[in-house]
Amino acid sequence: MKLPRRKFLHFAAGAAALPAVSQSAWAQTYPTRSVRIIVATGAGGAPDILARLIGQWLAERLGQPFVTENRPGGGNNIGTEAVVRAPPDGYTLLLVDPTASINATLYEKLNYNFMRDIALVAGIVLLPQVMVVNPSFPAKTVPELIAYAKANPGKVNMASPGVATPGHVAGELFKMMAGVDMVHVPYRGGAPALSDLIGGEVQVFFPTTSLSIEQIRVGKLRPLAVTTTTRWEGLPDIPTVGEFVPGYEASVVLGVGVPKRTTVEIIDKLNREINAALADPKIKARLADLGGTALAGSPADFTKLIAEETEKWGKVIKFAGIKPE
């Protein structure tokens, strides 16, 4: 039977609209089962804490469990790749951490391209770092540290939690922009690096505020500056590095991503709920306890931020000749 042209066009238009309608309906009912949040680091760190915090909020708001699953190893590439390979259906999320921006240049060959294979949903928090020294170290300000390091090239030891960690690249960015020579001493984690700094084995460290604030408050460490563009309310009298080294900025950026082909409807739904969490007084207070500032914003905002971070750390890694362990 041959359909009249008008009926045929009406039928074709209706058929073409079916996928969009079904996707929209699917997003409205999402989620209908438990959702995994993959954390590419071990339990107990800031990414793990945030995944559980946001997961609990999403579970309460959306009526299904959001289960944190730690997948550490391989320089955080194992967990990230697990999300890249997961079905793009909204049931596997990634807790995006700074290695997403660092590893893009650090590794010559990866099984994925982060910016191509992960769709960014929302930024959660920006954690400042703080330049700290042992109280016996002669420099009491950033300019004094720069002058001391230039007068004593290769004699200032800079601790980090490990090669290519945020604490390492923040220090290398400082070296690059301030034109100083400090010897990198990598540790296996922030706690042993902090311990040796307090013991005087090393002189400078760029830890997160959450790791170092208690030692700062009791006088075991001397803070010289915070690494963010604005002063941190937890240490309001401490200047930023950028006040002495114009343009300097380093932060630990954390957020949420999903496999690339996840529908816009699901991404937008998750974005709305995460932004609602970041506006909640209890969540904001918890982030403040960690020393962080809520990011919020659109998927495009977070995508732009991660692209900028990737470009910045790429330049630092190339300049410093950092290689993966």
C-alpha positions as CSV (number, residue, x, y, z in Angstrom):
1,M,0.0,0.0,0.0
2,K,1.3,3.4,-0.9
3,L,0.9,6.1,1.7
4,P,-0.1,9.6,0.7
5,R,2.8,12.0,0.8
6,R,1.5,14.0,3.8
7,K,0.8,10.9,5.9
8,F,4.2,9.4,4.9
9,L,6.0,12.6,6.0
10,H,4.1,12.7,9.3
11,F,4.9,9.1,10.0
12,A,8.6,9.6,9.2
13,A,8.8,12.7,11.4
14,G,7.3,10.7,14.3
15,A,9.7,7.8,13.8
16,A,12.7,10.2,13.8
17,A,11.5,11.7,17.1
18,L,11.3,8.4,18.8
19,P,15.0,8.2,19.8
20,A,14.9,11.7,21.3
21,V,11.7,10.9,23.2
22,S,13.0,7.6,24.5
23,Q,16.2,9.2,25.6
24,S,14.4,12.0,27.5
25,A,12.1,9.5,29.1
26,W,15.1,7.3,30.0
27,A,16.8,10.3,31.6
28,Q,13.6,11.1,33.6
29,T,13.5,7.6,35.2
30,Y,17.4,7.4,35.6
31,P,18.7,5.8,37.7
32,T,16.7,2.6,38.0
33,R,19.5,0.6,39.7
34,S,22.7,1.2,41.6
35,V,25.4,3.4,40.2
36,R,29.2,3.0,40.6
37,I,31.5,5.9,41.3
38,I,35.0,4.7,40.3
39,V,37.8,6.3,42.4
40,A,41.3,5.8,40.8
41,T,43.0,6.1,44.2
42,G,42.9,4.1,47.4
43,A,40.5,4.6,50.3
44,G,40.9,7.5,52.7
45,G,42.2,10.3,50.4
46,A,40.3,13.4,49.3
47,P,38.9,11.8,46.1
48,D,37.6,8.8,48.1
49,I,36.1,11.1,50.8
50,L,34.4,13.3,48.1
51,A,33.1,10.3,46.1
52,R,31.3,9.0,49.2
53,L,30.0,12.4,50.2
54,I,28.6,13.1,46.8
55,G,27.4,9.5,46.4
56,Q,25.4,9.7,49.6
57,W,23.8,12.9,48.4
58,L,22.9,11.5,44.9
59,A,21.5,8.3,46.5
60,E,19.2,10.3,48.7
61,R,18.1,12.6,45.9
62,L,17.7,10.0,43.1
63,G,16.6,7.0,45.1
64,Q,19.3,4.4,44.1
65,P,22.6,3.5,45.7
66,F,25.7,5.3,44.5
67,V,28.5,2.9,45.4
68,T,32.2,4.0,45.6
69,E,34.6,1.6,44.1
70,N,38.3,2.1,44.5
71,R,40.5,1.1,41.6
72,P,44.0,2.3,42.4
73,G,47.1,1.5,40.5
74,G,48.9,2.3,37.2
75,G,49.3,5.9,38.1
76,N,45.5,6.2,38.4
77,N,45.1,5.0,34.8
78,I,43.5,1.7,35.8
79,G,40.4,3.4,37.3
80,T,40.1,5.9,34.6
81,E,40.3,3.4,31.8
82,A,37.6,1.3,33.5
83,V,35.3,4.2,33.1
84,V,36.4,4.9,29.5
85,R,35.5,1.3,28.7
86,A,32.2,1.2,30.6
87,P,28.8,1.5,28.8
88,P,27.8,5.1,28.4
89,D,24.6,4.6,30.3
90,G,25.1,6.7,33.4
91,Y,25.7,3.8,35.7
92,T,29.5,4.2,35.9
93,L,30.9,7.6,37.0
94,L,34.5,8.7,37.5
95,L,35.7,10.8,40.4
96,V,38.0,13.0,38.3
97,D,41.3,13.9,40.1
98,P,44.4,15.9,39.1
99,T,46.1,12.9,37.4
100,A,43.5,13.3,34.6
101,S,45.3,16.5,33.6
102,I,48.8,15.3,34.5
103,N,48.9,11.9,32.9
104,A,47.9,13.2,29.5
105,T,51.4,14.5,29.0
106,L,53.3,12.3,31.6
107,Y,52.7,9.1,29.7
108,E,53.8,8.9,26.1
109,K,51.2,6.2,25.3
110,L,47.9,5.6,27.1
111,N,45.0,3.3,26.1
112,Y,42.7,6.3,26.2
113,N,42.6,10.1,25.6
114,F,41.0,11.7,28.6
115,M,39.5,14.8,26.9
116,R,38.2,12.7,24.0
117,D,36.9,9.7,26.0
118,I,35.5,11.2,29.2
119,A,32.5,13.6,29.3
120,L,32.9,16.0,32.2
121,V,29.8,16.4,34.3
122,A,30.6,18.9,37.1
123,G,33.4,20.2,39.2
124,I,33.1,19.5,42.9
125,V,35.9,21.2,44.8
126,L,39.1,23.0,44.5
127,L,41.6,22.2,47.2
128,P,44.4,24.7,47.8
129,Q,48.0,23.7,48.5
130,V,50.3,25.6,50.7
131,M,54.1,26.2,50.5
132,V,55.5,25.2,53.9
133,V,59.0,25.0,55.3
134,N,60.6,23.7,58.4
135,P,60.6,26.5,61.1
136,S,64.4,26.4,61.3
137,F,64.7,27.2,57.6
138,P,66.1,30.8,57.2
139,A,63.5,32.0,54.7
140,K,60.4,33.5,56.2
141,T,58.7,34.7,53.0
142,V,58.5,33.7,49.4
143,P,61.0,36.4,48.2
144,E,63.4,35.2,50.9
145,L,63.1,31.6,49.8
146,I,63.7,32.6,46.1
147,A,66.8,34.6,47.2
148,Y,68.1,31.8,49.3
149,A,67.5,29.2,46.6
150,K,69.3,31.3,44.0
151,A,72.2,31.9,46.4
152,N,72.3,28.2,47.2
153,P,71.4,26.3,43.9
154,G,70.8,22.7,44.4
155,K,71.0,22.9,48.2
156,V,67.3,23.2,49.0
157,N,65.4,19.9,49.0
158,M,61.8,19.9,47.9
159,A,59.7,17.0,49.2
160,S,56.7,15.6,47.4
161,P,54.2,12.7,47.9
162,G,55.7,11.1,44.7
163,V,56.7,11.7,41.1
164,A,54.1,13.6,39.1
165,T,51.7,14.1,42.1
166,P,50.0,17.5,42.6
167,G,52.6,18.3,45.3
168,H,55.4,17.6,42.9
169,V,54.1,19.5,39.8
170,A,53.1,22.5,42.0
171,G,56.7,22.6,43.2
172,E,58.1,22.3,39.7
173,L,55.8,25.1,38.5
174,F,57.2,27.3,41.2
175,K,60.8,26.4,40.2
176,M,60.0,27.1,36.6
177,M,58.3,30.5,37.2
178,A,60.6,31.7,39.9
179,G,63.8,30.5,38.2
180,V,65.1,28.6,41.2
181,D,66.9,25.3,41.5
182,M,65.6,23.0,44.2
183,V,66.2,19.2,44.4
184,H,63.1,17.1,44.2
185,V,62.9,14.4,46.9
186,P,59.9,12.1,46.2
187,Y,58.2,10.0,48.9
188,R,55.6,7.4,48.9
189,G,52.7,9.5,50.1
190,G,52.2,12.9,51.8
191,A,52.5,11.7,55.4
192,P,56.2,10.5,55.2
193,A,57.1,13.7,53.3
194,L,55.5,15.8,56.0
195,S,57.3,13.8,58.7
196,D,60.7,14.4,57.1
197,L,60.0,18.1,56.6
198,I,59.1,18.4,60.3
199,G,62.3,16.5,61.1
200,G,64.4,18.8,59.0
201,E,65.5,16.2,56.4
202,V,63.9,18.3,53.6
203,Q,63.2,22.1,53.5
204,V,60.2,22.8,51.3
205,F,56.9,21.0,50.6
206,F,53.6,21.9,48.7
207,P,51.0,19.7,50.5
208,T,47.3,20.2,50.5
209,T,45.9,22.4,53.3
210,S,44.0,19.4,54.7
211,L,47.3,17.4,55.1
212,S,49.3,20.2,56.7
213,I,46.9,22.6,58.5
214,E,47.2,20.9,62.0
215,Q,51.0,21.0,61.9
216,I,50.9,24.6,60.8
217,R,48.6,25.5,63.7
218,V,50.8,24.0,66.3
219,G,53.9,25.6,64.9
220,K,55.7,22.5,63.5
221,L,55.6,24.0,60.0
222,R,55.9,27.6,58.7
223,P,53.5,28.5,55.9
224,L,55.0,30.9,53.3
225,A,52.1,31.1,50.8
226,V,49.0,29.3,49.5
227,T,49.0,28.2,45.9
228,T,45.6,29.4,44.8
229,T,44.9,32.8,43.1
230,T,43.2,34.1,46.2
231,R,44.0,33.8,49.9
232,W,42.6,30.9,51.7
233,E,40.1,31.6,54.5
234,G,41.8,29.0,56.7
235,L,45.0,31.0,56.7
236,P,43.8,34.5,55.9
237,D,47.1,36.2,56.8
238,I,49.1,34.0,54.6
239,P,49.7,35.5,51.1
240,T,49.4,33.7,47.8
241,V,52.4,32.6,45.8
242,G,51.1,34.7,43.0
243,E,51.5,37.9,45.0
244,F,55.3,37.4,44.5
245,V,55.4,35.2,41.4
246,P,52.7,36.7,39.1
247,G,50.5,34.2,37.3
248,Y,51.4,31.3,39.6
249,E,48.4,29.1,40.5
250,A,48.2,25.4,41.5
251,S,45.2,23.5,43.0
252,V,43.9,20.0,43.4
253,V,40.8,20.0,41.2
254,L,38.2,17.2,41.8
255,G,34.9,16.5,40.0
256,V,32.8,13.9,38.2
257,G,33.0,12.5,34.7
258,V,31.2,9.8,32.6
259,P,32.0,7.7,29.5
260,K,31.9,10.0,26.4
261,R,28.8,8.9,24.7
262,T,26.6,9.3,27.8
263,T,23.4,11.2,26.9
264,V,23.2,14.9,27.5
265,E,20.0,14.4,29.5
266,I,21.8,12.1,32.0
267,I,24.8,14.4,32.2
268,D,22.6,17.4,32.8
269,K,20.6,15.6,35.5
270,L,23.8,14.6,37.3
271,N,25.1,18.1,37.0
272,R,21.9,19.6,38.5
273,E,22.0,17.3,41.5
274,I,25.8,17.8,42.1
275,N,25.3,21.6,41.9
276,A,22.4,21.3,44.4
277,A,24.7,19.4,46.7
278,L,27.4,22.1,46.5
279,A,24.8,24.7,47.5
280,D,23.7,22.7,50.6
281,P,25.1,24.2,53.8
282,K,26.1,20.8,55.3
283,I,28.0,19.8,52.1
284,K,29.7,23.2,51.9
285,A,30.7,22.9,55.6
286,R,32.2,19.5,54.9
287,L,34.2,20.8,51.9
288,A,35.4,23.7,54.1
289,D,36.6,21.1,56.7
290,L,38.7,19.6,53.9
291,G,40.1,23.1,53.1
292,G,38.2,23.3,49.8
293,T,36.1,25.7,47.8
294,A,33.0,24.4,46.0
295,L,33.3,24.6,42.2
296,A,29.8,24.0,40.8
297,G,29.0,25.3,37.3
298,S,28.1,23.6,34.0
299,P,29.6,20.6,32.2
300,A,31.2,23.2,29.8
301,D,32.7,25.1,32.8
302,F,34.4,21.9,34.1
303,T,35.5,20.9,30.7
304,K,37.2,24.2,30.1
305,L,38.9,24.0,33.6
306,I,40.3,20.5,33.0
307,A,41.5,21.5,29.5
308,E,43.4,24.5,31.0
309,E,44.9,22.3,33.8
310,T,46.0,19.8,31.1
311,E,47.7,22.5,29.1
312,K,49.4,23.9,32.2
313,W,50.7,20.7,33.7
314,G,51.8,19.6,30.2
315,K,54.2,22.5,30.0
316,V,55.5,21.8,33.5
317,I,56.1,18.1,32.8
318,K,58.0,18.9,29.6
319,F,60.0,21.7,31.2
320,A,61.0,19.6,34.2
321,G,61.5,16.4,32.2
322,I,59.3,14.4,34.5
323,K,59.0,10.7,33.7
324,P,56.6,8.2,35.2
325,E,58.0,5.8,37.8
